[in-house]
């Protein structure tokens, strides 16, 4: 379940069981600035650094590309994860 994977990584981040790399933080910051869509996520993933963040976002992008309308729970989970991981302004 993709939403569970995304929320699971957020829970690990919140519990400090997973720490994103500086490259993952910068990547999350870039993605967090844009409107959530399948095309936006797929495009952003072309520049993704390797790591756990990309590992959960790639399957999420596939789901978002295939489902219309966008599954609100998955969109919200992705936004929350990116907002949490992105460095504060």
C-alpha positions in Angstrom: 0.0 0.0 0.0 1.7 3.2 -1.2 0.0 5.6 1.2 1.0 3.4 4.1 4.6 3.4 2.8 4.6 7.2 2.6 3.1 7.7 6.1 5.4 5.0 7.5 8.4 6.9 6.3 7.0 10.1 7.8 6.5 8.2 11.1 10.1 7.0 11.0 11.3 10.5 10.4 9.2 11.9 13.2 10.5 9.2 15.6 14.0 10.0 14.4 14.4 6.4 13.1 15.2 7.7 9.7 17.3 10.8 8.9 17.2 12.1 5.3 20.5 13.0 3.7 21.2 16.6 2.9 20.5 15.8 -0.8 17.2 14.3 0.1 16.3 17.4 2.1 17.2 19.6 -0.8 15.1 17.4 -3.1 12.1 17.5 -0.7 12.4 21.3 -0.6 12.3 21.5 -4.4 9.3 19.3 -4.6 7.5 20.9 -1.7 7.3 24.2 -3.7 5.2 22.9 -6.5 1.6 21.8 -6.8 1.1 18.0 -6.3 0.4 16.1 -9.5 1.6 12.9 -11.1 3.6 14.9 -13.8 5.2 17.1 -11.1 6.3 14.1 -9.1 7.5 12.1 -12.0 9.5 15.0 -13.3 11.0 15.7 -9.9 12.0 12.1 -9.5 14.3 12.3 -12.5 16.6 14.4 -10.3 16.0 12.4 -7.1 19.1 11.4 -5.1 19.1 7.7 -4.1 17.6 6.9 -0.8 14.5 6.1 1.2 12.7 9.2 0.1 12.9 8.3 -3.6 12.1 4.6 -2.7 8.6 5.6 -1.4 8.0 8.4 -3.9 8.6 6.3 -7.1 5.7 4.0 -6.3 3.5 6.9 -5.3 4.2 8.6 -8.7 3.1 5.4 -10.4 -0.2 5.4 -8.5 -0.8 9.1 -9.1 -0.2 8.6 -12.8 -2.7 5.7 -13.0 -5.6 7.0 -10.9 -8.0 9.7 -11.7 -9.0 11.7 -9.8 -5.9 11.8 -7.7 -6.3 9.8 -4.5 -6.6 12.5 -1.8 -5.1 10.3 1.0 -1.9 9.7 -1.1 -1.6 13.3 -2.2 -1.9 14.5 1.5 0.6 11.9 2.7 3.2 12.9 0.0 2.7 16.6 0.9 3.1 16.0 4.6 6.2 13.9 4.1 7.8 16.6 1.8 6.9 19.4 4.1 8.4 17.6 7.1 11.6 16.6 5.4 12.2 19.9 3.6 14.4 22.2 5.7 12.6 25.1 7.3 12.8 28.4 5.4 
